Amino acid sequence: MRVTLNQAMVSIEPLRIEIDRENDGRFLASVPDLPGVMAYADTEDAAVRKAKSIALQMMADMVASGDEVPEPLKALFAA
């Protein structure tokens, strides 16, 4: 028996990430919708990747513990 599933694609906006360059040349990426989520790196790309990883881990923990995910980020969990 072959089962075919139709999957709906959900269009979501990516995480909003702000990037600053420090005086020492490092980049700081932060997620304004998740206070405290920030990451330093030597390149802008690496800082963004790290911040995304931290943000996703934090949101997964929020969902697992039953905490409310901030409104702008709820689209990431649309089914």
N, CA, C and O atoms as a Maestro MAE file, in Angstrom:
{
 s_m_m2io_version
 :::
 2.0.0
}

f_m_ct {
 s_m_title
 :::
 protein
 m_atom[316] {
  # First column is atom index #
  i_m_mmod_type
  r_m_x_coord
  r_m_y_coord
  r_m_z_coord
  i_m_residue_number
  s_m_chain_name
  s_m_pdb_residue_name
  s_m_pdb_atom_name
  i_m_atomic_number
  :::
  1 25 0.832 -1.163 0.000 1 A "MET " " N  " 7
  2 3 0.000 0.000 0.000 1 A "MET " " CA " 6
  3 2 0.884 1.236 0.000 1 A "MET " " C  " 6
  4 15 1.838 1.333 0.772 1 A "MET " " O  " 8
  5 25 0.560 2.162 -0.861 2 A "ARG " " N  " 7
  6 3 1.330 3.391 -0.952 2 A "ARG " " CA " 6
  7 2 0.463 4.551 -0.459 2 A "ARG " " C  " 6
  8 15 -0.677 4.725 -0.889 2 A "ARG " " O  " 8
  9 25 1.024 5.321 0.436 3 A "VAL " " N  " 7
  10 3 0.299 6.457 0.999 3 A "VAL " " CA " 6
  11 2 1.000 7.728 0.540 3 A "VAL " " C  " 6
  12 15 2.220 7.853 0.654 3 A "VAL " " O  " 8
  13 25 0.231 8.651 0.030 4 A "THR " " N  " 7
  14 3 0.769 9.941 -0.387 4 A "THR " " CA " 6
  15 2 0.232 11.011 0.542 4 A "THR " " C  " 6
  16 15 -0.977 11.118 0.748 4 A "THR " " O  " 8
  17 25 1.108 11.780 1.086 5 A "LEU " " N  " 7
  18 3 0.712 12.865 1.975 5 A "LEU " " CA " 6
  19 2 0.864 14.187 1.247 5 A "LEU " " C  " 6
  20 15 1.884 14.437 0.605 5 A "LEU " " O  " 8
  21 25 -0.129 15.015 1.345 6 A "ASN " " N  " 7
  22 3 -0.035 16.367 0.817 6 A "ASN " " CA " 6
  23 2 0.425 17.276 1.946 6 A "ASN " " C  " 6
  24 15 -0.231 17.393 2.981 6 A "ASN " " O  " 8
  25 25 1.549 17.905 1.728 7 A "GLN " " N  " 7
  26 3 2.073 18.788 2.751 7 A "GLN " " CA " 6
  27 2 1.845 20.229 2.331 7 A "GLN " " C  " 6
  28 15 2.152 20.619 1.205 7 A "GLN " " O  " 8
  29 25 1.312 21.001 3.238 8 A "ALA " " N  " 7
  30 3 1.124 22.424 2.981 8 A "ALA " " CA " 6
  31 2 2.401 23.153 3.374 8 A "ALA " " C  " 6
  32 15 2.942 22.944 4.460 8 A "ALA " " O  " 8
  33 25 2.860 23.985 2.501 9 A "MET " " N  " 7
  34 3 4.040 24.792 2.799 9 A "MET " " CA " 6
  35 2 3.576 26.056 3.513 9 A "MET " " C  " 6
  36 15 2.652 26.733 3.062 9 A "MET " " O  " 8
  37 25 4.213 26.358 4.609 10 A "VAL " " N  " 7
  38 3 3.868 27.546 5.368 10 A "VAL " " CA " 6
  39 2 4.946 28.582 5.122 10 A "VAL " " C  " 6
  40 15 6.131 28.336 5.347 10 A "VAL " " O  " 8
  41 25 4.520 29.734 4.659 11 A "SER " " N  " 7
  42 3 5.470 30.817 4.430 11 A "SER " " CA " 6
  43 2 5.693 31.550 5.744 11 A "SER " " C  " 6
  44 15 4.746 32.051 6.349 11 A "SER " " O  " 8
  45 25 6.937 31.611 6.181 12 A "ILE " " N  " 7
  46 3 7.232 32.299 7.432 12 A "ILE " " CA " 6
  47 2 8.329 33.314 7.205 12 A "ILE " " C  " 6
  48 15 9.173 33.163 6.321 12 A "ILE " " O  " 8
  49 25 8.298 34.324 8.000 13 A "GLU " " N  " 7
  50 3 9.358 35.317 7.977 13 A "GLU " " CA " 6
  51 2 10.497 34.783 8.849 13 A "GLU " " C  " 6
  52 15 10.249 34.140 9.869 13 A "GLU " " O  " 8
  53 25 11.709 35.042 8.461 14 A "PRO " " N  " 7
  54 3 12.828 34.588 9.303 14 A "PRO " " CA " 6
  55 2 12.906 35.404 10.595 14 A "PRO " " C  " 6
  56 15 12.259 36.441 10.740 14 A "PRO " " O  " 8
  57 25 13.693 34.916 11.495 15 A "LEU " " N  " 7
  58 3 13.925 35.650 12.729 15 A "LEU " " CA " 6
  59 2 14.503 37.022 12.395 15 A "LEU " " C  " 6
  60 15 15.346 37.152 11.506 15 A "LEU " " O  " 8
  61 25 14.049 38.031 13.107 16 A "ARG " " N  " 7
  62 3 14.620 39.372 12.931 16 A "ARG " " CA " 6
  63 2 15.897 39.422 13.768 16 A "ARG " " C  " 6
  64 15 15.866 39.242 14.986 16 A "ARG " " O  " 8
  65 25 16.999 39.666 13.103 17 A "ILE " " N  " 7
  66 3 18.296 39.688 13.771 17 A "ILE " " CA " 6
  67 2 18.961 41.034 13.508 17 A "ILE " " C  " 6
  68 15 19.045 41.488 12.367 17 A "ILE " " O  " 8
  69 25 19.428 41.660 14.578 18 A "GLU " " N  " 7
  70 3 20.152 42.920 14.470 18 A "GLU " " CA " 6
  71 2 21.632 42.624 14.610 18 A "GLU " " C  " 6
  72 15 22.039 41.792 15.421 18 A "GLU " " O  " 8
  73 25 22.433 43.316 13.810 19 A "ILE " " N  " 7
  74 3 23.876 43.082 13.807 19 A "ILE " " CA " 6
  75 2 24.601 44.392 14.086 19 A "ILE " " C  " 6
  76 15 24.321 45.420 13.468 19 A "ILE " " O  " 8
  77 25 25.524 44.334 15.015 20 A "ASP " " N  " 7
  78 3 26.375 45.478 15.337 20 A "ASP " " CA " 6
  79 2 27.826 45.051 15.238 20 A "ASP " " C  " 6
  80 15 28.168 43.896 15.494 20 A "ASP " " O  " 8
  81 25 28.664 45.987 14.868 21 A "ARG " " N  " 7
  82 3 30.106 45.705 14.850 21 A "ARG " " CA " 6
  83 2 30.729 46.413 16.041 21 A "ARG " " C  " 6
  84 15 30.582 47.623 16.212 21 A "ARG " " O  " 8
  85 25 31.417 45.647 16.850 22 A "GLU " " N  " 7
  86 3 32.054 46.176 18.045 22 A "GLU " " CA " 6
  87 2 33.352 46.891 17.682 22 A "GLU " " C  " 6
  88 15 33.871 46.732 16.577 22 A "GLU " " O  " 8
  89 25 33.868 47.675 18.615 23 A "ASN " " N  " 7
  90 3 35.123 48.400 18.383 23 A "ASN " " CA " 6
  91 2 36.301 47.470 18.115 23 A "ASN " " C  " 6
  92 15 37.244 47.839 17.415 23 A "ASN " " O  " 8
  93 25 36.246 46.272 18.671 24 A "ASP " " N  " 7
  94 3 37.351 45.326 18.485 24 A "ASP " " CA " 6
  95 2 37.224 44.538 17.176 24 A "ASP " " C  " 6
  96 15 38.058 43.679 16.888 24 A "ASP " " O  " 8
  97 25 36.172 44.831 16.374 25 A "GLY " " N  " 7
  98 3 36.014 44.182 15.084 25 A "GLY " " CA " 6
  99 2 35.064 42.998 15.083 25 A "GLY " " C  " 6
  100 15 34.648 42.535 14.021 25 A "GLY " " O  " 8
  101 25 34.720 42.505 16.260 26 A "ARG " " N  " 7
  102 3 33.785 41.374 16.314 26 A "ARG " " CA " 6
  103 2 32.384 41.839 15.959 26 A "ARG " " C  " 6
  104 15 32.049 43.017 16.086 26 A "ARG " " O  " 8
  105 25 31.569 40.885 15.509 27 A "PHE " " N  " 7
  106 3 30.168 41.160 15.202 27 A "PHE " " CA " 6
  107 2 29.297 40.614 16.321 27 A "PHE " " C  " 6
  108 15 29.557 39.539 16.861 27 A "PHE " " O  " 8
  109 25 28.260 41.371 16.661 28 A "LEU " " N  " 7
  110 3 27.295 40.953 17.663 28 A "LEU " " CA " 6
  111 2 25.937 40.850 16.976 28 A "LEU " " C  " 6
  112 15 25.419 41.840 16.459 28 A "LEU " " O  " 8
  113 25 25.365 39.651 16.974 29 A "ALA " " N  " 7
  114 3 24.030 39.424 16.414 29 A "ALA " " CA " 6
  115 2 23.077 39.188 17.578 29 A "ALA " " C  " 6
  116 15 23.363 38.399 18.478 29 A "ALA " " O  " 8
  117 25 21.936 39.886 17.550 30 A "SER " " N  " 7
  118 3 20.952 39.716 18.614 30 A "SER " " CA " 6
  119 2 19.561 39.588 18.012 30 A "SER " " C  " 6
  120 15 19.300 40.050 16.901 30 A "SER " " O  " 8
  121 25 18.669 38.948 18.775 31 A "VAL " " N  " 7
  122 3 17.281 38.730 18.350 31 A "VAL " " CA " 6
  123 2 16.398 39.587 19.258 31 A "VAL " " C  " 6
  124 15 16.153 39.217 20.407 31 A "VAL " " O  " 8
  125 25 15.915 40.732 18.753 32 A "PRO " " N  " 7
  126 3 15.141 41.646 19.594 32 A "PRO " " CA " 6
  127 2 13.880 41.027 20.198 32 A "PRO " " C  " 6
  128 15 13.462 41.429 21.284 32 A "PRO " " O  " 8
  129 25 13.274 40.065 19.520 33 A "ASP " " N  " 7
  130 3 12.050 39.446 20.033 33 A "ASP " " CA " 6
  131 2 12.321 38.439 21.150 33 A "ASP " " C  " 6
  132 15 11.389 37.975 21.808 33 A "ASP " " O  " 8
  133 25 13.583 38.105 21.365 34 A "LEU " " N  " 7
  134 3 13.975 37.195 22.445 34 A "LEU " " CA " 6
  135 2 15.103 37.842 23.241 34 A "LEU " " C  " 6
  136 15 16.275 37.553 22.999 34 A "LEU " " O  " 8
  137 25 14.761 38.714 24.186 35 A "PRO " " N  " 7
  138 3 15.798 39.413 24.957 35 A "PRO " " CA " 6
  139 2 16.811 38.448 25.550 35 A "PRO " " C  " 6
  140 15 16.461 37.404 26.101 35 A "PRO " " O  " 8
  141 25 18.061 38.823 25.423 36 A "GLY " " N  " 7
  142 3 19.142 37.988 25.945 36 A "GLY " " CA " 6
  143 2 19.738 37.046 24.928 36 A "GLY " " C  " 6
  144 15 20.791 36.459 25.175 36 A "GLY " " O  " 8
  145 25 19.086 36.885 23.781 37 A "VAL " " N  " 7
  146 3 19.629 36.015 22.738 37 A "VAL " " CA " 6
  147 2 20.575 36.842 21.889 37 A "VAL " " C  " 6
  148 15 20.152 37.707 21.122 37 A "VAL " " O  " 8
  149 25 21.867 36.563 22.040 38 A "MET " " N  " 7
  150 3 22.887 37.278 21.284 38 A "MET " " CA " 6
  151 2 24.124 36.406 21.152 38 A "MET " " C  " 6
  152 15 24.359 35.498 21.949 38 A "MET " " O  " 8
  153 25 24.907 36.705 20.127 39 A "ALA " " N  " 7
  154 3 26.110 35.912 19.887 39 A "ALA " " CA " 6
  155 2 27.178 36.777 19.242 39 A "ALA " " C  " 6
  156 15 26.889 37.593 18.367 39 A "ALA " " O  " 8
  157 25 28.413 36.593 19.682 40 A "TYR " " N  " 7
  158 3 29.566 37.265 19.097 40 A "TYR " " CA " 6
  159 2 30.271 36.309 18.149 40 A "TYR " " C  " 6
  160 15 30.265 35.097 18.361 40 A "TYR " " O  " 8
  161 25 30.879 36.859 17.098 41 A "ALA " " N  " 7
  162 3 31.708 36.057 16.194 41 A "ALA " " CA " 6
  163 2 32.622 36.988 15.404 41 A "ALA " " C  " 6
  164 15 32.433 38.204 15.383 41 A "ALA " " O  " 8
  165 25 33.607 36.388 14.761 42 A "ASP " " N  " 7
  166 3 34.562 37.170 13.963 42 A "ASP " " CA " 6
  167 2 33.982 37.632 12.634 42 A "ASP " " C  " 6
  168 15 34.472 38.595 12.045 42 A "ASP " " O  " 8
  169 25 32.932 36.945 12.153 43 A "THR " " N  " 7
  170 3 32.302 37.347 10.904 43 A "THR " " CA " 6
  171 2 30.814 37.566 11.138 43 A "THR " " C  " 6
  172 15 30.230 37.015 12.071 43 A "THR " " O  " 8
  173 25 30.213 38.374 10.282 44 A "GLU " " N  " 7
  174 3 28.779 38.645 10.391 44 A "GLU " " CA " 6
  175 2 27.975 37.358 10.210 44 A "GLU " " C  " 6
  176 15 27.030 37.102 10.957 44 A "GLU " " O  " 8
  177 25 28.348 36.560 9.229 45 A "ASP " " N  " 7
  178 3 27.634 35.313 8.946 45 A "ASP " " CA " 6
  179 2 27.681 34.353 10.135 45 A "ASP " " C  " 6
  180 15 26.670 33.741 10.482 45 A "ASP " " O  " 8
  181 25 28.837 34.224 10.748 46 A "ALA " " N  " 7
  182 3 28.980 33.318 11.887 46 A "ALA " " CA " 6
  183 2 28.155 33.815 13.080 46 A "ALA " " C  " 6
  184 15 27.551 33.012 13.792 46 A "ALA " " O  " 8
  185 25 28.128 35.120 13.297 47 A "ALA " " N  " 7
  186 3 27.336 35.670 14.400 47 A "ALA " " CA " 6
  187 2 25.850 35.410 14.185 47 A "ALA " " C  " 6
  188 15 25.136 35.060 15.125 47 A "ALA " " O  " 8
  189 25 25.383 35.580 12.948 48 A "VAL " " N  " 7
  190 3 23.973 35.334 12.637 48 A "VAL " " CA " 6
  191 2 23.630 33.862 12.845 48 A "VAL " " C  " 6
  192 15 22.597 33.544 13.435 48 A "VAL " " O  " 8
  193 25 24.491 32.958 12.361 49 A "ARG " " N  " 7
  194 3 24.235 31.521 12.536 49 A "ARG " " CA " 6
  195 2 24.143 31.155 14.014 49 A "ARG " " C  " 6
  196 15 23.254 30.409 14.424 49 A "ARG " " O  " 8
  197 25 25.063 31.681 14.802 50 A "LYS " " N  " 7
  198 3 25.060 31.382 16.237 50 A "LYS " " CA " 6
  199 2 23.796 31.923 16.908 50 A "LYS " " C  " 6
  200 15 23.184 31.234 17.724 50 A "LYS " " O  " 8
  201 25 23.405 33.147 16.568 51 A "ALA " " N  " 7
  202 3 22.210 33.735 17.167 51 A "ALA " " CA " 6
  203 2 20.961 32.951 16.786 51 A "ALA " " C  " 6
  204 15 20.081 32.750 17.623 51 A "ALA " " O  " 8
  205 25 20.870 32.503 15.532 52 A "LYS " " N  " 7
  206 3 19.725 31.696 15.102 52 A "LYS " " CA " 6
  207 2 19.669 30.390 15.881 52 A "LYS " " C  " 6
  208 15 18.599 29.962 16.313 52 A "LYS " " O  " 8
  209 25 20.806 29.770 16.056 53 A "SER " " N  " 7
  210 3 20.863 28.508 16.784 53 A "SER " " CA " 6
  211 2 20.398 28.685 18.228 53 A "SER " " C  " 6
  212 15 19.616 27.883 18.738 53 A "SER " " O  " 8
  213 25 20.879 29.727 18.874 54 A "ILE " " N  " 7
  214 3 20.483 29.993 20.263 54 A "ILE " " CA " 6
  215 2 18.992 30.296 20.337 54 A "ILE " " C  " 6
  216 15 18.300 29.802 21.227 54 A "ILE " " O  " 8
  217 25 18.490 31.111 19.399 55 A "ALA " " N  " 7
  218 3 17.070 31.476 19.395 55 A "ALA " " CA " 6
  219 2 16.189 30.243 19.212 55 A "ALA " " C  " 6
  220 15 15.186 30.092 19.910 55 A "ALA " " O  " 8
  221 25 16.549 29.374 18.292 56 A "LEU " " N  " 7
  222 3 15.747 28.171 18.059 56 A "LEU " " CA " 6
  223 2 15.768 27.241 19.259 56 A "LEU " " C  " 6
  224 15 14.751 26.631 19.590 56 A "LEU " " O  " 8
  225 25 16.921 27.124 19.916 57 A "GLN " " N  " 7
  226 3 16.997 26.304 21.123 57 A "GLN " " CA " 6
  227 2 16.122 26.892 22.228 57 A "GLN " " C  " 6
  228 15 15.427 26.165 22.937 57 A "GLN " " O  " 8
  229 25 16.167 28.204 22.363 58 A "MET " " N  " 7
  230 3 15.366 28.866 23.395 58 A "MET " " CA " 6
  231 2 13.871 28.679 23.121 58 A "MET " " C  " 6
  232 15 13.104 28.391 24.040 58 A "MET " " O  " 8
  233 25 13.459 28.842 21.863 59 A "MET " " N  " 7
  234 3 12.045 28.677 21.538 59 A "MET " " CA " 6
  235 2 11.596 27.237 21.717 59 A "MET " " C  " 6
  236 15 10.474 26.992 22.162 59 A "MET " " O  " 8
  237 25 12.452 26.280 21.379 60 A "ALA " " N  " 7
  238 3 12.105 24.872 21.591 60 A "ALA " " CA " 6
  239 2 11.913 24.597 23.076 60 A "ALA " " C  " 6
  240 15 10.996 23.867 23.455 60 A "ALA " " O  " 8
  241 25 12.757 25.166 23.912 61 A "ASP " " N  " 7
  242 3 12.609 25.007 25.365 61 A "ASP " " CA " 6
  243 2 11.312 25.639 25.855 61 A "ASP " " C  " 6
  244 15 10.645 25.095 26.736 61 A "ASP " " O  " 8
  245 25 10.950 26.801 25.277 62 A "MET " " N  " 7
  246 3 9.712 27.473 25.666 62 A "MET " " CA " 6
  247 2 8.505 26.602 25.321 62 A "MET " " C  " 6
  248 15 7.587 26.462 26.128 62 A "MET " " O  " 8
  249 25 8.509 26.022 24.132 63 A "VAL " " N  " 7
  250 3 7.405 25.166 23.704 63 A "VAL " " CA " 6
  251 2 7.342 23.916 24.582 63 A "VAL " " C  " 6
  252 15 6.263 23.509 25.012 63 A "VAL " " O  " 8
  253 25 8.492 23.314 24.844 64 A "ALA " " N  " 7
  254 3 8.535 22.084 25.640 64 A "ALA " " CA " 6
  255 2 8.034 22.310 27.064 64 A "ALA " " C  " 6
  256 15 7.415 21.426 27.656 64 A "ALA " " O  " 8
  257 25 8.302 23.488 27.610 65 A "SER " " N  " 7
  258 3 7.891 23.746 28.995 65 A "SER " " CA " 6
  259 2 6.518 24.404 29.088 65 A "SER " " C  " 6
  260 15 6.036 24.688 30.185 65 A "SER " " O  " 8
  261 25 5.889 24.645 27.939 66 A "GLY " " N  " 7
  262 3 4.547 25.222 27.943 66 A "GLY " " CA " 6
  263 2 4.520 26.732 28.057 66 A "GLY " " C  " 6
  264 15 3.452 27.319 28.232 66 A "GLY " " O  " 8
  265 25 5.674 27.372 27.961 67 A "ASP " " N  " 7
  266 3 5.730 28.836 28.008 67 A "ASP " " CA " 6
  267 2 5.223 29.416 26.692 67 A "ASP " " C  " 6
  268 15 5.265 28.758 25.652 67 A "ASP " " O  " 8
  269 25 4.756 30.624 26.751 68 A "GLU " " N  " 7
  270 3 4.234 31.316 25.573 68 A "GLU " " CA " 6
  271 2 5.400 31.831 24.717 68 A "GLU " " C  " 6
  272 15 6.305 32.499 25.216 68 A "GLU " " O  " 8
  273 25 5.358 31.508 23.434 69 A "VAL " " N  " 7
  274 3 6.358 32.007 22.491 69 A "VAL " " CA " 6
  275 2 5.953 33.432 22.118 69 A "VAL " " C  " 6
  276 15 4.771 33.685 21.888 69 A "VAL " " O  " 8
  277 25 6.907 34.377 22.050 70 A "PRO " " N  " 7
  278 3 6.557 35.755 21.686 70 A "PRO " " CA " 6
  279 2 5.764 35.807 20.378 70 A "PRO " " C  " 6
  280 15 6.054 35.067 19.438 70 A "PRO " " O  " 8
  281 25 4.771 36.683 20.329 71 A "GLU " " N  " 7
  282 3 3.841 36.789 19.206 71 A "GLU " " CA " 6
  283 2 4.516 36.830 17.827 71 A "GLU " " C  " 6
  284 15 4.090 36.099 16.933 71 A "GLU " " O  " 8
  285 25 5.550 37.656 17.622 72 A "PRO " " N  " 7
  286 3 6.131 37.721 16.274 72 A "PRO " " CA " 6
  287 2 6.750 36.398 15.810 72 A "PRO " " C  " 6
  288 15 6.981 36.204 14.616 72 A "PRO " " O  " 8
  289 25 7.017 35.498 16.746 73 A "LEU " " N  " 7
  290 3 7.697 34.252 16.395 73 A "LEU " " CA " 6
  291 2 6.760 33.051 16.321 73 A "LEU " " C  " 6
  292 15 7.196 31.952 15.978 73 A "LEU " " O  " 8
  293 25 5.493 33.239 16.636 74 A "LYS " " N  " 7
  294 3 4.550 32.125 16.624 74 A "LYS " " CA " 6
  295 2 4.411 31.495 15.239 74 A "LYS " " C  " 6
  296 15 4.086 30.312 15.133 74 A "LYS " " O  " 8
  297 25 4.650 32.260 14.185 75 A "ALA " " N  " 7
  298 3 4.526 31.730 12.812 75 A "ALA " " CA " 6
  299 2 5.540 30.597 12.583 75 A "ALA " " C  " 6
  300 15 5.325 29.744 11.722 75 A "ALA " " O  " 8
  301 25 6.619 30.585 13.335 76 A "LEU " " N  " 7
  302 3 7.610 29.515 13.186 76 A "LEU " " CA " 6
  303 2 7.049 28.167 13.609 76 A "LEU " " C  " 6
  304 15 7.600 27.124 13.258 76 A "LEU " " O  " 8
  305 25 5.945 28.183 14.366 77 A "PHE " " N  " 7
  306 3 5.371 26.944 14.864 77 A "PHE " " CA " 6
  307 2 4.016 26.668 14.251 77 A "PHE " " C  " 6
  308 15 3.254 25.858 14.778 77 A "PHE " " O  " 8
  309 25 3.701 27.329 13.145 78 A "ALA " " N  " 7
  310 3 2.422 27.096 12.465 78 A "ALA " " CA " 6
  311 2 2.393 25.685 11.899 78 A "ALA " " C  " 6
  312 15 3.395 25.186 11.387 78 A "ALA " " O  " 8
  313 25 1.243 25.058 11.995 79 A "ALA " " N  " 7
  314 3 1.117 23.698 11.489 79 A "ALA " " CA " 6
  315 2 0.245 23.689 10.255 79 A "ALA " " C  " 6
  316 15 0.013 22.630 9.671 79 A "ALA " " O  " 8
  :::
 }
 m_bond[315] {
  # First column is bond index #
  i_m_from
  i_m_to
  i_m_order
  :::
  1 1 2 1
  2 2 3 1
  3 3 4 2
  4 3 5 1
  5 5 6 1
  6 6 7 1
  7 7 8 2
  8 7 9 1
  9 9 10 1
  10 10 11 1
  11 11 12 2
  12 11 13 1
  13 13 14 1
  14 14 15 1
  15 15 16 2
  16 15 17 1
  17 17 18 1
  18 18 19 1
  19 19 20 2
  20 19 21 1
  21 21 22 1
  22 22 23 1
  23 23 24 2
  24 23 25 1
  25 25 26 1
  26 26 27 1
  27 27 28 2
  28 27 29 1
  29 29 30 1
  30 30 31 1
  31 31 32 2
  32 31 33 1
  33 33 34 1
  34 34 35 1
  35 35 36 2
  36 35 37 1
  37 37 38 1
  38 38 39 1
  39 39 40 2
  40 39 41 1
  41 41 42 1
  42 42 43 1
  43 43 44 2
  44 43 45 1
  45 45 46 1
  46 46 47 1
  47 47 48 2
  48 47 49 1
  49 49 50 1
  50 50 51 1
  51 51 52 2
  52 51 53 1
  53 53 54 1
  54 54 55 1
  55 55 56 2
  56 55 57 1
  57 57 58 1
  58 58 59 1
  59 59 60 2
  60 59 61 1
  61 61 62 1
  62 62 63 1
  63 63 64 2
  64 63 65 1
  65 65 66 1
  66 66 67 1
  67 67 68 2
  68 67 69 1
  69 69 70 1
  70 70 71 1
  71 71 72 2
  72 71 73 1
  73 73 74 1
  74 74 75 1
  75 75 76 2
  76 75 77 1
  77 77 78 1
  78 78 79 1
  79 79 80 2
  80 79 81 1
  81 81 82 1
  82 82 83 1
  83 83 84 2
  84 83 85 1
  85 85 86 1
  86 86 87 1
  87 87 88 2
  88 87 89 1
  89 89 90 1
  90 90 91 1
  91 91 92 2
  92 91 93 1
  93 93 94 1
  94 94 95 1
  95 95 96 2
  96 95 97 1
  97 97 98 1
  98 98 99 1
  99 99 100 2
  100 99 101 1
  101 101 102 1
  102 102 103 1
  103 103 104 2
  104 103 105 1
  105 105 106 1
  106 106 107 1
  107 107 108 2
  108 107 109 1
  109 109 110 1
  110 110 111 1
  111 111 112 2
  112 111 113 1
  113 113 114 1
  114 114 115 1
  115 115 116 2
  116 115 117 1
  117 117 118 1
  118 118 119 1
  119 119 120 2
  120 119 121 1
  121 121 122 1
  122 122 123 1
  123 123 124 2
  124 123 125 1
  125 125 126 1
  126 126 127 1
  127 127 128 2
  128 127 129 1
  129 129 130 1
  130 130 131 1
  131 131 132 2
  132 131 133 1
  133 133 134 1
  134 134 135 1
  135 135 136 2
  136 135 137 1
  137 137 138 1
  138 138 139 1
  139 139 140 2
  140 139 141 1
  141 141 142 1
  142 142 143 1
  143 143 144 2
  144 143 145 1
  145 145 146 1
  146 146 147 1
  147 147 148 2
  148 147 149 1
  149 149 150 1
  150 150 151 1
  151 151 152 2
  152 151 153 1
  153 153 154 1
  154 154 155 1
  155 155 156 2
  156 155 157 1
  157 157 158 1
  158 158 159 1
  159 159 160 2
  160 159 161 1
  161 161 162 1
  162 162 163 1
  163 163 164 2
  164 163 165 1
  165 165 166 1
  166 166 167 1
  167 167 168 2
  168 167 169 1
  169 169 170 1
  170 170 171 1
  171 171 172 2
  172 171 173 1
  173 173 174 1
  174 174 175 1
  175 175 176 2
  176 175 177 1
  177 177 178 1
  178 178 179 1
  179 179 180 2
  180 179 181 1
  181 181 182 1
  182 182 183 1
  183 183 184 2
  184 183 185 1
  185 185 186 1
  186 186 187 1
  187 187 188 2
  188 187 189 1
  189 189 190 1
  190 190 191 1
  191 191 192 2
  192 191 193 1
  193 193 194 1
  194 194 195 1
  195 195 196 2
  196 195 197 1
  197 197 198 1
  198 198 199 1
  199 199 200 2
  200 199 201 1
  201 201 202 1
  202 202 203 1
  203 203 204 2
  204 203 205 1
  205 205 206 1
  206 206 207 1
  207 207 208 2
  208 207 209 1
  209 209 210 1
  210 210 211 1
  211 211 212 2
  212 211 213 1
  213 213 214 1
  214 214 215 1
  215 215 216 2
  216 215 217 1
  217 217 218 1
  218 218 219 1
  219 219 220 2
  220 219 221 1
  221 221 222 1
  222 222 223 1
  223 223 224 2
  224 223 225 1
  225 225 226 1
  226 226 227 1
  227 227 228 2
  228 227 229 1
  229 229 230 1
  230 230 231 1
  231 231 232 2
  232 231 233 1
  233 233 234 1
  234 234 235 1
  235 235 236 2
  236 235 237 1
  237 237 238 1
  238 238 239 1
  239 239 240 2
  240 239 241 1
  241 241 242 1
  242 242 243 1
  243 243 244 2
  244 243 245 1
  245 245 246 1
  246 246 247 1
  247 247 248 2
  248 247 249 1
  249 249 250 1
  250 250 251 1
  251 251 252 2
  252 251 253 1
  253 253 254 1
  254 254 255 1
  255 255 256 2
  256 255 257 1
  257 257 258 1
  258 258 259 1
  259 259 260 2
  260 259 261 1
  261 261 262 1
  262 262 263 1
  263 263 264 2
  264 263 265 1
  265 265 266 1
  266 266 267 1
  267 267 268 2
  268 267 269 1
  269 269 270 1
  270 270 271 1
  271 271 272 2
  272 271 273 1
  273 273 274 1
  274 274 275 1
  275 275 276 2
  276 275 277 1
  277 277 278 1
  278 278 279 1
  279 279 280 2
  280 279 281 1
  281 281 282 1
  282 282 283 1
  283 283 284 2
  284 283 285 1
  285 285 286 1
  286 286 287 1
  287 287 288 2
  288 287 289 1
  289 289 290 1
  290 290 291 1
  291 291 292 2
  292 291 293 1
  293 293 294 1
  294 294 295 1
  295 295 296 2
  296 295 297 1
  297 297 298 1
  298 298 299 1
  299 299 300 2
  300 299 301 1
  301 301 302 1
  302 302 303 1
  303 303 304 2
  304 303 305 1
  305 305 306 1
  306 306 307 1
  307 307 308 2
  308 307 309 1
  309 309 310 1
  310 310 311 1
  311 311 312 2
  312 311 313 1
  313 313 314 1
  314 314 315 1
  315 315 316 2
  :::
 }
}
